């Protein structure tokens, strides 16, 4: 019964957080969207540009947080909240209280952070990965790219 009560309190916290973030994005306060000011000297322009960049980054973080909160609320509605999305073990209440948007247990989260991904079957398509890297690196030249007469 204690787990259910804690989950209900976490649900309430998530709702409050979601509503606060929605108000921040949907309200009249769009300070994070301000355009750099025109006029002034180069120092003012640099300061305004840096401020705009910082506000844009903060908005991106808050947008990601809103998506995580909405996902947690969806998992609650589906009855899957508190279960690891990778291994299906229960996520400890202490973890959920610390990070209510957790979708992974501690061991799966650790594996994700250490390896950069969760192992499922171990099959990696290295050829596609190398091809993608090659397209992303414009200085790389392949033999098929060179017209040899």
C-alpha positions, 0 to 999 in steps of 0.5 A, spaced: 500 500 500 505 504 501 508 504 494 501 505 491 500 511 496 507 514 493 506 513 486 499 517 487 503 523 490 508 522 484 503 523 480 500 529 483 507 532 483 508 530 475 501 533 474 504 540 477 510 540 474 507 539 467 502 544 468 507 549 470 511 548 464 505 548 460 504 555 463 511 557 462 511 555 454 504 557 453 503 564 457 505 571 456 512 570 458 516 569 452 522 572 455 526 566 452 524 568 445 526 575 445 530 577 439 537 580 440 536 588 441 538 592 435 542 599 436 547 600 442 555 598 441 558 591 439 558 589 447 551 590 447 550 586 441 554 581 444 551 581 451 544 580 447 546 575 443 549 571 449 543 572 453 538 570 447 543 563 446 542 562 453 535 563 453 534 558 447 538 553 450 534 553 457 527 553 453 530 546 449 531 543 456 525 545 459 521 542 453 525 536 453 523 536 461 516 537 459 516 531 454 519 526 459 513 529 464 508 527 459 511 520 458 511 519 465 504 521 466 502 516 460 506 511 463 501 512 469 495 512 465 497 505 462 499 502 468 506 501 466 509 507 471 515 504 475 517 499 471 523 499 467 522 500 460 528 495 458 528 489 463 521 490 466 523 490 473 520 495 478 524 501 479 525 503 486 521 508 490 527 512 492 529 513 485 522 515 482 522 520 488 529 523 486 527 523 479 520 522 477 521 521 470 525 515 470 523 510 465 529 505 467 532 502 473 539 503 476 542 498 472 539 499 466 541 506 466 548 505 468 549 500 462 546 506 458 550 511 460 557 506 460 556 504 453 551 509 450 546 504 449 542 498 452 544 491 449 538 487 446 541 482 442 548 485 440 547 485 433 550 492 430 550 494 423 557 496 422 557 497 415 551 502 415 555 506 421 561 506 417 557 509 411 553 514 415 560 516 418 563 517 411 557 521 409 558 526 415 565 527 414 566 531 407 574 530 407 573 522 406 574 520 399 573 513 397 575 509 391 568 509 388 568 516 389 575 517 384 574 517 377 580 513 374 581 512 367 
